[in-house]
Structure formats: structure tokens, C-alpha cells
Amino acid sequence: MVETSIILLSFNEGNEIVETIRKLKELEGDYEIIVTDNGDDDTEELIKKNFRDVIYVKNGRNLGSPAAFNRGLEKAKGKYVLMTQKDVFYEKSFLKKIIKEIQDEDIGAGVGKFYYVNSNKLISAGYKRNKITSKVKGVGKNEIDEGQYDDVDLDYYGGGLMLIKKKVLNEFKLDERMFLGEHDADFCLRMKKKYKIKRVNAKVYHEGDERREIPAFRMFHSIRGRVLLNRKHNKFLFLFV
């Protein structure tokens, strides 16, 4: 049986997805790679041309990130699941390190830290959420990692940082209404009512352009996701309104 299922989200990013898969294949461990594709470009042809063992799921239209992930989860055979995307890469021992540390029944997921490539400078150690507005703030950005967040319990973590037990994902599926924003926050907040998230010294790297502008479509869904997050988790909602 496969130990880990890596679910890679794609939207019209064929060449980048191929390069990301090549990097993922450097990981140590027993895993499968599932690409769940919301786009309509040549991603399917490129994957089939370059890889025989990658599972491909064509969604036919843009379902949004959580729905695409859930379609991939239906194909997953692993005991553990990693959700990732293009330009996100891992140290080779990432899976092994986290699996070793999350065997206790009360732990639902293990989480690493997010770094700039070839650097010990953090992009994020996780996120804090304003309990009134649900505005999210990344923690540790541009700081040199000296272990200052190793024992800090933050509100939530991005999907690419977490290795999650599949049984936990089956219990707390991603909310498909949150098309592009805050679905990972919502998942963590719900999951943490029953399970712990354990910090592990495992590194994740990002090669994308942090300075790029956020498209209006993504901004709209980010704000919409925050509104939905407020409705679900904000006991101070009347103050926010």
C-alpha cells in the first residue's frame, strides 16, 4: 500500500507542473503523485508524455482549489496526504521526518516551515487570524529561522506545509464554497477542535515571484473566503458587521 499521496493542483500550468513533478520525485519515501487539473491547456498531454506513474484527474472546468483537491483525494491510496502546487519544493527527507513525528492518535497533521530557496530566511512559519475581522497575517516573514517559532501554536498553516492523515481529511473535508481563499484556514480551525498539529523541523521552499500582482478574480475570492470564514468561526461576528 502507498504510504503518502501527494496531490498537486494545476490550472493551465503544464510546463511548470512537469518541472514540479520532477522535483517531487526527488523526495524520499513511498508515495504516489496525483495531479488534479482545473485547466484546459495541454497539461494532460505533457504529463502522459513525461510520466507513466502520475495519476491525472481532469476536472473539465475550474472547480476552485478545495473542490479540485477533494477530487484528487477520492483517488488517493495513501495513509497520509500532502496538498501542493507549482513552484513549491521540499527537502528530500520532508515526508519521512513528518511521518515519524505524527504517529500518536491525537495528532492530525505535521507541519514544516516555508523558506525562500537556498536560504534560511522564512517566508512563513504559519498564520495568525484576527478573531474579529478574520484578516490573516503571516508569521516570521523575512526572518532568519533560529527556532523562534518551533513551540508556537499558530492558528493555521498553508496546505503545502502540512502532511495530513487521510482519515482526518475524510472527517474534515475542505469546504468547496471557499473557491480560492481561506479553505486551509477553515480546515485547520475545524480540525484543531479534535486533533493537534505538530511542528516538525522539515523544510519547504518556494521559487515563485512574491512581488507579482494579485489578479482581481483571486482577490474577489480571497475576500469572499474571508467572509465565509467569519460566518463559520467568528463568535464576534456581530461586532464585525
N, C-alpha and C positions, 0 to 999 in steps of 0.2 A: 504494500500500500504506500502511496506517495505521502511523504511527511508534511510538505508545505505546498500550498497553491499560491502562486504569485499572479495577481490579477492586474493587468496593465490596461489602463483606459486610453482610448485613442479617438481623435476627431480630426480627420484629414491631415494626418501627420506621418504618412507612410515611411518616408526615409528616416525620420527621427525615431520612429518606433523600431525599425530594423536595427539601428545603432544601439538603442536602449536594450533590446533583447540580447544583442551580443555582449553588452556589459553585464546584464543579469546572469548570463550563462557562466560568468566567472565566479559566481557565488559558490561556496562550499555547501554541501548538503544534498538531501534527496527532495527534489521539488519538480513541479510542473509549472509551465508558463501559459497563462490564458490571456489572450487579447480580446477585449470586448470593445467593438468598434461602432461609434455613433456616426461616423462619417460616410462619405460617398466617393472617396478618391480610390487610388489603386493600392491601398494598404493590404487588402486580402491577397492580391497577386504577388506583391513584394514578399509577404510573409511565406506564402506557399513556395515561392521560388527559392528562398534562402533557408527555410527551416522545415524539417519534416515533423518535428515533435511538438510544435507550438499549437495549442488549441485555439481556434479562431471562432469568435461569436460575432456575427453580423446583425446589428440591431435594426437596420433598414432606415433609420432616421435618428435624429438627435434626441435621445431619451433623457439627457441630463446625466450627471455623474453618478448619483446614487442608484438610479434605475439600471444604468449600464453595469455598475458593479454587481448589483443583485442578479442580473442575467449571468454574469460570469460566475458568481457564487453557486448558481444552480449546477454548473459543470464541475465545480471544484471537488477533488477527491482527498485533499489534504486534511490533516488534523489541525493545521494552523494556516492562516490566510494573511497575505500581505497585499494591500492595495497600493499601486504605484502609478506613475505616469512618466512621460518622456522627460529627459534631462535630469532624472533622479537616479543616483547610483549609490552603491553600498560597499562598505569594506567586505572583503571576501568571507569573513567569519560572522557576518551580521546574523544570519539565521541561527547558526549553531550557538552563538552567545546567548541569544534571547530564549531559545527553546530550553536551554539548560536552566534558566532562571525562573521560568513560569510554570513549573510543574505542580505547585500547590493548587488545590481546588478553589481557593478563594481569589486566585489571580486570573483575570480575564484576558490580559494582554501585557506584552512587554514593549517598552518604548526606548528608542535611541535618541540621539541629538543630531541636529541639522547643521552642517558646516558648508562653508564655501570650499570649492575644490582645492586640494593640495594646501589646506590651511587648517589651523586650529581655532580659526575665528568662527563664531557661531552665526548662523542665520536665525536659528530659533531653538530654544530648549523646550518650547511648548507655548501655551497661550493662556492668558488671564481674561476673564469675561466680566464686564461691568454688569452687575446684577440688576441694575435699573434700566439701562439702555441696551444691554446685550452687545455693546461695542467691544470688539476683541482687540487685545494688544499682545503682540509677540513679545516673548521674554528672552532677553540675552542677545538681541541683535547687535552684531558687530563687536561683541565682547570676546576676549580671549578666554577659552574654556579652561578654568582652573578648578573645576569641580564644584563651583558655587551653586549649581542647581541640582546636584546629584540627589539631594534629600528633600527637594522642594516639590510638594504636591500641587501641580498646576491644574487648571480647570479642564483643559482638553489638549489634544495633540493631533496634528495632521495625519491623514491616513498613511502617507508614505513612511512615517516614523514608527508605526505600530505593527507588531506581529500579533494577531488576534486569534484566539482559539475559535475554531469553526463553530463549535457548539454555542459559543457566546454570540457570534454573528447570527446564527439561526434563531436565537432567542430575542435579539435586539437588531432586527434588520434595519438598514439605512432607510430613512424616511424619503420616499421618492418625490414628495412635494417640494423638497429643497433642491431644486433643479441643479444649481451650480454653487450654492453657498450655504455654509453652516451645517451641512449634514454630518460632518465629522464631529463638530461641537455637540450637536444633539445626541449623536450616538454615545459619545463619552459621558455626557451628563446622565443619560439613562443607564448606561452600563455600570457606572460607578456607584449606583444605588445598591448594587448587589456584588460587584466584583472590584478588585483592586487593579490598578495599572502599575506595573513595576518598572522603575528606571533601570536600564542596563547600559553599561559602557560599550555601546555599539554605535558606529558612526554611519551617517547618511550624508551624501554630498549632492549639491545642486550645481548644474552647469548653465542654467538659463540666464537670461538678461533681466536682472532685477529692476532695471530702470525703464522697462517698456511700459507704455501707457496701457491702462485697463480699458478694454472696449466697453461701450455703453451697455451692450447686451449683458456682459458679465457683471457690470456694476449694478444693473437693474436686479439681476437675480441674487446678487450678494445682499442687497438691501431687503429684497423680498424674503430671503432666507433668514435674515436677522429678525424680521417681523414675526415669522413663523416660530423662530426660536423663543422669542419673547412670549408668545401666546402659550407655548408649551411649558416653559420653565421659570417664568418671571412672576414671583408672588407679589412683586411691586408693580405689576402691570398698570394698575390704576394711576400710579404716580407718573409712569412713562407717558401714558395717554394724556 
